[in-house]
Amino acid sequence: MGIVYLGFQFRIANGLAALSYSLEGSENLQPFPGWLEEVDAVLLSSADNGEGSNTVIWKLPDPVTDFDRKFVRARFEYSE
């Protein structure tokens, strides 16, 4: 097996200018230091699904062997 990276994908609606998201990370899920503001992630692809949404695929730049544990979440914010 080659090098393994932590990756994830999700769908997001097109045309929502007021919707933003960031990727946050944690190594232990504890309240302090808690979730980091943003993680360094690499956008691998963003594909229009043809029905009003995009599928985005992200990965962390470091192989999973570089850390004991890593948790990542997408934080969405909508402002009018």
PDB file as gemmi writes it, atoms N, CA and C in Angstrom:
CRYST1    1.000    1.000    1.000  90.00  90.00  90.00 P 1                      
ATOM      1  N   MET A   1       0.851  -1.164   0.000  1.00  0.00           N  
ATOM      2  CA  MET A   1       0.000   0.000   0.000  1.00  0.00           C  
ATOM      3  C   MET A   1       0.904   1.237   0.000  1.00  0.00           C  
ATOM      4  N   GLY A   2       0.482   2.266  -0.698  1.00  0.00           N  
ATOM      5  CA  GLY A   2       1.246   3.499  -0.764  1.00  0.00           C  
ATOM      6  C   GLY A   2       1.007   4.380   0.449  1.00  0.00           C  
ATOM      7  N   ILE A   3       1.344   5.624   0.309  1.00  0.00           N  
ATOM      8  CA  ILE A   3       1.159   6.599   1.385  1.00  0.00           C  
ATOM      9  C   ILE A   3      -0.330   6.907   1.531  1.00  0.00           C  
ATOM     10  N   VAL A   4      -0.810   6.929   2.774  1.00  0.00           N  
ATOM     11  CA  VAL A   4      -2.235   7.156   3.060  1.00  0.00           C  
ATOM     12  C   VAL A   4      -2.412   8.535   3.683  1.00  0.00           C  
ATOM     13  N   TYR A   5      -3.409   9.264   3.191  1.00  0.00           N  
ATOM     14  CA  TYR A   5      -3.730  10.600   3.678  1.00  0.00           C  
ATOM     15  C   TYR A   5      -5.155  10.632   4.208  1.00  0.00           C  
ATOM     16  N   LEU A   6      -5.393  11.499   5.183  1.00  0.00           N  
ATOM     17  CA  LEU A   6      -6.742  11.718   5.675  1.00  0.00           C  
ATOM     18  C   LEU A   6      -7.460  12.611   4.676  1.00  0.00           C  
ATOM     19  N   GLY A   7      -8.562  12.123   4.137  1.00  0.00           N  
ATOM     20  CA  GLY A   7      -9.312  12.887   3.152  1.00  0.00           C  
ATOM     21  C   GLY A   7     -10.796  12.818   3.447  1.00  0.00           C  
ATOM     22  N   PHE A   8     -11.537  13.716   2.862  1.00  0.00           N  
ATOM     23  CA  PHE A   8     -12.978  13.754   3.077  1.00  0.00           C  
ATOM     24  C   PHE A   8     -13.631  14.537   1.962  1.00  0.00           C  
ATOM     25  N   GLN A   9     -14.924  14.304   1.792  1.00  0.00           N  
ATOM     26  CA  GLN A   9     -15.675  15.011   0.763  1.00  0.00           C  
ATOM     27  C   GLN A   9     -17.050  15.363   1.289  1.00  0.00           C  
ATOM     28  N   PHE A  10     -17.606  16.429   0.715  1.00  0.00           N  
ATOM     29  CA  PHE A  10     -18.969  16.822   1.043  1.00  0.00           C  
ATOM     30  C   PHE A  10     -19.548  17.608  -0.109  1.00  0.00           C  
ATOM     31  N   ARG A  11     -20.864  17.756  -0.088  1.00  0.00           N  
ATOM     32  CA  ARG A  11     -21.580  18.515  -1.113  1.00  0.00           C  
ATOM     33  C   ARG A  11     -21.966  19.864  -0.549  1.00  0.00           C  
ATOM     34  N   ILE A  12     -21.932  20.863  -1.406  1.00  0.00           N  
ATOM     35  CA  ILE A  12     -22.301  22.212  -1.011  1.00  0.00           C  
ATOM     36  C   ILE A  12     -23.130  22.836  -2.132  1.00  0.00           C  
ATOM     37  N   ALA A  13     -24.167  23.566  -1.751  1.00  0.00           N  
ATOM     38  CA  ALA A  13     -25.057  24.173  -2.741  1.00  0.00           C  
ATOM     39  C   ALA A  13     -24.352  25.281  -3.510  1.00  0.00           C  
ATOM     40  N   ASN A  14     -24.628  25.365  -4.792  1.00  0.00           N  
ATOM     41  CA  ASN A  14     -24.099  26.440  -5.628  1.00  0.00           C  
ATOM     42  C   ASN A  14     -24.881  27.729  -5.392  1.00  0.00           C  
ATOM     43  N   GLY A  15     -24.237  28.859  -5.618  1.00  0.00           N  
ATOM     44  CA  GLY A  15     -24.930  30.142  -5.627  1.00  0.00           C  
ATOM     45  C   GLY A  15     -25.287  30.715  -4.273  1.00  0.00           C  
ATOM     46  N   LEU A  16     -24.726  30.218  -3.203  1.00  0.00           N  
ATOM     47  CA  LEU A  16     -25.007  30.758  -1.875  1.00  0.00           C  
ATOM     48  C   LEU A  16     -23.836  31.642  -1.451  1.00  0.00           C  
ATOM     49  N   ALA A  17     -23.844  32.881  -1.905  1.00  0.00           N  
ATOM     50  CA  ALA A  17     -22.737  33.794  -1.621  1.00  0.00           C  
ATOM     51  C   ALA A  17     -22.574  34.043  -0.122  1.00  0.00           C  
ATOM     52  N   ALA A  18     -23.658  33.940   0.637  1.00  0.00           N  
ATOM     53  CA  ALA A  18     -23.601  34.209   2.078  1.00  0.00           C  
ATOM     54  C   ALA A  18     -23.137  32.989   2.889  1.00  0.00           C  
ATOM     55  N   LEU A  19     -22.899  31.877   2.219  1.00  0.00           N  
ATOM     56  CA  LEU A  19     -22.456  30.673   2.911  1.00  0.00           C  
ATOM     57  C   LEU A  19     -20.942  30.536   2.766  1.00  0.00           C  
ATOM     58  N   SER A  20     -20.278  30.385   3.900  1.00  0.00           N  
ATOM     59  CA  SER A  20     -18.840  30.152   3.876  1.00  0.00           C  
ATOM     60  C   SER A  20     -18.534  28.956   4.764  1.00  0.00           C  
ATOM     61  N   TYR A  21     -17.386  28.362   4.539  1.00  0.00           N  
ATOM     62  CA  TYR A  21     -16.991  27.252   5.412  1.00  0.00           C  
ATOM     63  C   TYR A  21     -15.493  27.269   5.608  1.00  0.00           C  
ATOM     64  N   SER A  22     -15.090  26.674   6.704  1.00  0.00           N  
ATOM     65  CA  SER A  22     -13.676  26.501   7.000  1.00  0.00           C  
ATOM     66  C   SER A  22     -13.487  25.088   7.523  1.00  0.00           C  
ATOM     67  N   LEU A  23     -12.276  24.608   7.437  1.00  0.00           N  
ATOM     68  CA  LEU A  23     -11.946  23.276   7.921  1.00  0.00           C  
ATOM     69  C   LEU A  23     -11.156  23.421   9.208  1.00  0.00           C  
ATOM     70  N   GLU A  24     -11.603  22.746  10.242  1.00  0.00           N  
ATOM     71  CA  GLU A  24     -10.974  22.838  11.557  1.00  0.00           C  
ATOM     72  C   GLU A  24     -10.447  21.469  11.968  1.00  0.00           C  
ATOM     73  N   GLY A  25      -9.391  21.472  12.751  1.00  0.00           N  
ATOM     74  CA  GLY A  25      -8.793  20.207  13.168  1.00  0.00           C  
ATOM     75  C   GLY A  25      -8.543  20.144  14.663  1.00  0.00           C  
ATOM     76  N   SER A  26      -8.457  18.923  15.155  1.00  0.00           N  
ATOM     77  CA  SER A  26      -8.164  18.673  16.564  1.00  0.00           C  
ATOM     78  C   SER A  26      -7.419  17.349  16.657  1.00  0.00           C  
ATOM     79  N   GLU A  27      -6.537  17.247  17.623  1.00  0.00           N  
ATOM     80  CA  GLU A  27      -5.838  15.987  17.844  1.00  0.00           C  
ATOM     81  C   GLU A  27      -6.432  15.188  18.989  1.00  0.00           C  
ATOM     82  N   ASN A  28      -7.340  15.813  19.789  1.00  0.00           N  
ATOM     83  CA  ASN A  28      -7.835  15.086  20.954  1.00  0.00           C  
ATOM     84  C   ASN A  28      -9.304  15.336  21.290  1.00  0.00           C  
ATOM     85  N   LEU A  29      -9.973  16.199  20.596  1.00  0.00           N  
ATOM     86  CA  LEU A  29     -11.394  16.504  20.822  1.00  0.00           C  
ATOM     87  C   LEU A  29     -11.688  17.087  22.202  1.00  0.00           C  
ATOM     88  N   GLN A  30     -10.681  17.584  22.883  1.00  0.00           N  
ATOM     89  CA  GLN A  30     -10.863  18.189  24.197  1.00  0.00           C  
ATOM     90  C   GLN A  30     -11.223  19.670  24.037  1.00  0.00           C  
ATOM     91  N   PRO A  31     -11.896  20.255  25.045  1.00  0.00           N  
ATOM     92  CA  PRO A  31     -12.286  21.666  24.963  1.00  0.00           C  
ATOM     93  C   PRO A  31     -11.093  22.619  24.797  1.00  0.00           C  
ATOM     94  N   PHE A  32      -9.951  22.299  25.447  1.00  0.00           N  
ATOM     95  CA  PHE A  32      -8.783  23.158  25.291  1.00  0.00           C  
ATOM     96  C   PHE A  32      -7.589  22.303  24.917  1.00  0.00           C  
ATOM     97  N   PRO A  33      -6.819  22.566  23.920  1.00  0.00           N  
ATOM     98  CA  PRO A  33      -6.946  23.731  23.058  1.00  0.00           C  
ATOM     99  C   PRO A  33      -8.079  23.641  22.060  1.00  0.00           C  
ATOM    100  N   GLY A  34      -8.735  22.494  21.996  1.00  0.00           N  
ATOM    101  CA  GLY A  34      -9.925  22.384  21.152  1.00  0.00           C  
ATOM    102  C   GLY A  34      -9.626  22.394  19.664  1.00  0.00           C  
ATOM    103  N   TRP A  35     -10.594  22.872  18.920  1.00  0.00           N  
ATOM    104  CA  TRP A  35     -10.500  22.890  17.468  1.00  0.00           C  
ATOM    105  C   TRP A  35      -9.654  24.071  17.015  1.00  0.00           C  
ATOM    106  N   LEU A  36      -8.719  23.801  16.136  1.00  0.00           N  
ATOM    107  CA  LEU A  36      -7.911  24.858  15.547  1.00  0.00           C  
ATOM    108  C   LEU A  36      -8.767  25.657  14.580  1.00  0.00           C  
ATOM    109  N   GLU A  37      -8.448  26.917  14.426  1.00  0.00           N  
ATOM    110  CA  GLU A  37      -9.206  27.779  13.516  1.00  0.00           C  
ATOM    111  C   GLU A  37      -9.329  27.159  12.135  1.00  0.00           C  
ATOM    112  N   GLU A  38      -8.202  26.792  11.566  1.00  0.00           N  
ATOM    113  CA  GLU A  38      -8.228  26.163  10.253  1.00  0.00           C  
ATOM    114  C   GLU A  38      -7.078  25.180  10.149  1.00  0.00           C  
ATOM    115  N   VAL A  39      -7.262  24.169   9.356  1.00  0.00           N  
ATOM    116  CA  VAL A  39      -6.195  23.213   9.094  1.00  0.00           C  
ATOM    117  C   VAL A  39      -5.671  23.451   7.688  1.00  0.00           C  
ATOM    118  N   ASP A  40      -4.410  23.098   7.494  1.00  0.00           N  
ATOM    119  CA  ASP A  40      -3.859  23.134   6.146  1.00  0.00           C  
ATOM    120  C   ASP A  40      -4.414  21.926   5.411  1.00  0.00           C  
ATOM    121  N   ALA A  41      -5.239  22.168   4.447  1.00  0.00           N  
ATOM    122  CA  ALA A  41      -5.802  21.085   3.652  1.00  0.00           C  
ATOM    123  C   ALA A  41      -5.646  21.449   2.184  1.00  0.00           C  
ATOM    124  N   VAL A  42      -5.595  20.436   1.365  1.00  0.00           N  
ATOM    125  CA  VAL A  42      -5.421  20.613  -0.075  1.00  0.00           C  
ATOM    126  C   VAL A  42      -6.733  20.241  -0.754  1.00  0.00           C  
ATOM    127  N   LEU A  43      -7.258  21.167  -1.539  1.00  0.00           N  
ATOM    128  CA  LEU A  43      -8.471  20.887  -2.312  1.00  0.00           C  
ATOM    129  C   LEU A  43      -8.064  20.039  -3.511  1.00  0.00           C  
ATOM    130  N   LEU A  44      -8.550  18.808  -3.549  1.00  0.00           N  
ATOM    131  CA  LEU A  44      -8.220  17.909  -4.660  1.00  0.00           C  
ATOM    132  C   LEU A  44      -9.129  18.128  -5.855  1.00  0.00           C  
ATOM    133  N   SER A  45     -10.418  18.365  -5.574  1.00  0.00           N  
ATOM    134  CA  SER A  45     -11.338  18.612  -6.682  1.00  0.00           C  
ATOM    135  C   SER A  45     -12.607  19.276  -6.184  1.00  0.00           C  
ATOM    136  N   SER A  46     -13.240  19.962  -7.109  1.00  0.00           N  
ATOM    137  CA  SER A  46     -14.552  20.559  -6.890  1.00  0.00           C  
ATOM    138  C   SER A  46     -15.334  20.333  -8.179  1.00  0.00           C  
ATOM    139  N   ALA A  47     -16.347  19.491  -8.109  1.00  0.00           N  
ATOM    140  CA  ALA A  47     -17.078  19.090  -9.306  1.00  0.00           C  
ATOM    141  C   ALA A  47     -18.537  19.503  -9.220  1.00  0.00           C  
ATOM    142  N   ASP A  48     -19.000  20.159 -10.261  1.00  0.00           N  
ATOM    143  CA  ASP A  48     -20.412  20.539 -10.352  1.00  0.00           C  
ATOM    144  C   ASP A  48     -21.225  19.280 -10.607  1.00  0.00           C  
ATOM    145  N   ASN A  49     -22.222  19.042  -9.781  1.00  0.00           N  
ATOM    146  CA  ASN A  49     -23.056  17.850  -9.911  1.00  0.00           C  
ATOM    147  C   ASN A  49     -24.182  18.007 -10.920  1.00  0.00           C  
ATOM    148  N   GLY A  50     -24.361  19.224 -11.459  1.00  0.00           N  
ATOM    149  CA  GLY A  50     -25.370  19.437 -12.483  1.00  0.00           C  
ATOM    150  C   GLY A  50     -26.784  19.579 -11.963  1.00  0.00           C  
ATOM    151  N   GLU A  51     -26.955  19.623 -10.643  1.00  0.00           N  
ATOM    152  CA  GLU A  51     -28.297  19.763 -10.067  1.00  0.00           C  
ATOM    153  C   GLU A  51     -28.324  20.811  -8.969  1.00  0.00           C  
ATOM    154  N   GLY A  52     -27.352  21.755  -9.045  1.00  0.00           N  
ATOM    155  CA  GLY A  52     -27.347  22.853  -8.085  1.00  0.00           C  
ATOM    156  C   GLY A  52     -26.394  22.688  -6.921  1.00  0.00           C  
ATOM    157  N   SER A  53     -25.502  21.709  -7.002  1.00  0.00           N  
ATOM    158  CA  SER A  53     -24.531  21.526  -5.924  1.00  0.00           C  
ATOM    159  C   SER A  53     -23.166  21.141  -6.501  1.00  0.00           C  
ATOM    160  N   ASN A  54     -22.151  21.304  -5.682  1.00  0.00           N  
ATOM    161  CA  ASN A  54     -20.782  20.877  -5.993  1.00  0.00           C  
ATOM    162  C   ASN A  54     -20.370  19.829  -4.979  1.00  0.00           C  
ATOM    163  N   THR A  55     -19.555  18.885  -5.401  1.00  0.00           N  
ATOM    164  CA  THR A  55     -18.901  17.964  -4.483  1.00  0.00           C  
ATOM    165  C   THR A  55     -17.444  18.371  -4.394  1.00  0.00           C  
ATOM    166  N   VAL A  56     -16.978  18.643  -3.175  1.00  0.00           N  
ATOM    167  CA  VAL A  56     -15.583  19.023  -2.966  1.00  0.00           C  
ATOM    168  C   VAL A  56     -14.873  17.883  -2.245  1.00  0.00           C  
ATOM    169  N   ILE A  57     -13.621  17.672  -2.616  1.00  0.00           N  
ATOM    170  CA  ILE A  57     -12.799  16.630  -1.993  1.00  0.00           C  
ATOM    171  C   ILE A  57     -11.519  17.292  -1.493  1.00  0.00           C  
ATOM    172  N   TRP A  58     -11.251  17.114  -0.195  1.00  0.00           N  
ATOM    173  CA  TRP A  58     -10.086  17.680   0.475  1.00  0.00           C  
ATOM    174  C   TRP A  58      -9.222  16.565   1.038  1.00  0.00           C  
ATOM    175  N   LYS A  59      -7.943  16.865   1.250  1.00  0.00           N  
ATOM    176  CA  LYS A  59      -7.068  15.958   1.990  1.00  0.00           C  
ATOM    177  C   LYS A  59      -6.070  16.779   2.787  1.00  0.00           C  
ATOM    178  N   LEU A  60      -5.594  16.190   3.868  1.00  0.00           N  
ATOM    179  CA  LEU A  60      -4.526  16.810   4.631  1.00  0.00           C  
ATOM    180  C   LEU A  60      -3.211  16.566   3.906  1.00  0.00           C  
ATOM    181  N   PRO A  61      -2.277  17.518   3.961  1.00  0.00           N  
ATOM    182  CA  PRO A  61      -1.041  17.366   3.202  1.00  0.00           C  
ATOM    183  C   PRO A  61      -0.055  16.352   3.782  1.00  0.00           C  
ATOM    184  N   ASP A  62      -0.205  16.010   5.056  1.00  0.00           N  
ATOM    185  CA  ASP A  62       0.721  15.084   5.699  1.00  0.00           C  
ATOM    186  C   ASP A  62       0.117  13.682   5.763  1.00  0.00           C  
ATOM    187  N   PRO A  63       0.922  12.659   5.559  1.00  0.00           N  
ATOM    188  CA  PRO A  63       0.414  11.285   5.660  1.00  0.00           C  
ATOM    189  C   PRO A  63      -0.090  10.985   7.072  1.00  0.00           C  
ATOM    190  N   VAL A  64      -0.997  10.039   7.178  1.00  0.00           N  
ATOM    191  CA  VAL A  64      -1.564   9.701   8.489  1.00  0.00           C  
ATOM    192  C   VAL A  64      -0.509   9.166   9.437  1.00  0.00           C  
ATOM    193  N   THR A  65       0.615   8.693   8.935  1.00  0.00           N  
ATOM    194  CA  THR A  65       1.681   8.195   9.805  1.00  0.00           C  
ATOM    195  C   THR A  65       2.398   9.321  10.552  1.00  0.00           C  
ATOM    196  N   ASP A  66       2.149  10.585  10.166  1.00  0.00           N  
ATOM    197  CA  ASP A  66       2.810  11.724  10.814  1.00  0.00           C  
ATOM    198  C   ASP A  66       2.143  12.153  12.119  1.00  0.00           C  
ATOM    199  N   PHE A  67       0.997  11.574  12.468  1.00  0.00           N  
ATOM    200  CA  PHE A  67       0.328  11.930  13.719  1.00  0.00           C  
ATOM    201  C   PHE A  67      -0.392  10.709  14.274  1.00  0.00           C  
ATOM    202  N   ASP A  68      -0.556  10.713  15.616  1.00  0.00           N  
ATOM    203  CA  ASP A  68      -1.248   9.600  16.264  1.00  0.00           C  
ATOM    204  C   ASP A  68      -2.732   9.598  15.937  1.00  0.00           C  
ATOM    205  N   ARG A  69      -3.335  10.785  16.031  1.00  0.00           N  
ATOM    206  CA  ARG A  69      -4.757  10.947  15.717  1.00  0.00           C  
ATOM    207  C   ARG A  69      -4.971  12.327  15.131  1.00  0.00           C  
ATOM    208  N   LYS A  70      -6.015  12.429  14.346  1.00  0.00           N  
ATOM    209  CA  LYS A  70      -6.384  13.729  13.785  1.00  0.00           C  
ATOM    210  C   LYS A  70      -7.864  13.684  13.468  1.00  0.00           C  
ATOM    211  N   PHE A  71      -8.577  14.716  13.909  1.00  0.00           N  
ATOM    212  CA  PHE A  71      -9.996  14.860  13.620  1.00  0.00           C  
ATOM    213  C   PHE A  71     -10.181  16.136  12.824  1.00  0.00           C  
ATOM    214  N   VAL A  72     -11.027  16.094  11.821  1.00  0.00           N  
ATOM    215  CA  VAL A  72     -11.281  17.267  10.991  1.00  0.00           C  
ATOM    216  C   VAL A  72     -12.781  17.424  10.837  1.00  0.00           C  
ATOM    217  N   ARG A  73     -13.223  18.670  10.882  1.00  0.00           N  
ATOM    218  CA  ARG A  73     -14.640  18.958  10.657  1.00  0.00           C  
ATOM    219  C   ARG A  73     -14.749  20.175   9.750  1.00  0.00           C  
ATOM    220  N   ALA A  74     -15.863  20.259   9.060  1.00  0.00           N  
ATOM    221  CA  ALA A  74     -16.176  21.440   8.252  1.00  0.00           C  
ATOM    222  C   ALA A  74     -17.142  22.298   9.060  1.00  0.00           C  
ATOM    223  N   ARG A  75     -16.814  23.571   9.197  1.00  0.00           N  
ATOM    224  CA  ARG A  75     -17.672  24.510   9.929  1.00  0.00           C  
ATOM    225  C   ARG A  75     -18.306  25.455   8.916  1.00  0.00           C  
ATOM    226  N   PHE A  76     -19.629  25.440   8.858  1.00  0.00           N  
ATOM    227  CA  PHE A  76     -20.365  26.265   7.907  1.00  0.00           C  
ATOM    228  C   PHE A  76     -20.969  27.471   8.608  1.00  0.00           C  
ATOM    229  N   GLU A  77     -20.902  28.611   7.954  1.00  0.00           N  
ATOM    230  CA  GLU A  77     -21.495  29.835   8.483  1.00  0.00           C  
ATOM    231  C   GLU A  77     -22.308  30.500   7.379  1.00  0.00           C  
ATOM    232  N   TYR A  78     -23.483  30.972   7.765  1.00  0.00           N  
ATOM    233  CA  TYR A  78     -24.351  31.674   6.835  1.00  0.00           C  
ATOM    234  C   TYR A  78     -24.632  33.067   7.387  1.00  0.00           C  
ATOM    235  N   SER A  79     -24.344  34.066   6.603  1.00  0.00           N  
ATOM    236  CA  SER A  79     -24.609  35.438   7.055  1.00  0.00           C  
ATOM    237  C   SER A  79     -25.428  36.159   5.989  1.00  0.00           C  
ATOM    238  N   GLU A  80     -26.447  36.846   6.429  1.00  0.00           N  
ATOM    239  CA  GLU A  80     -27.334  37.542   5.471  1.00  0.00           C  
ATOM    240  C   GLU A  80     -26.914  38.963   5.264  1.00  0.00           C  
TER     241      GLU A  80                                                      
END                                                                             
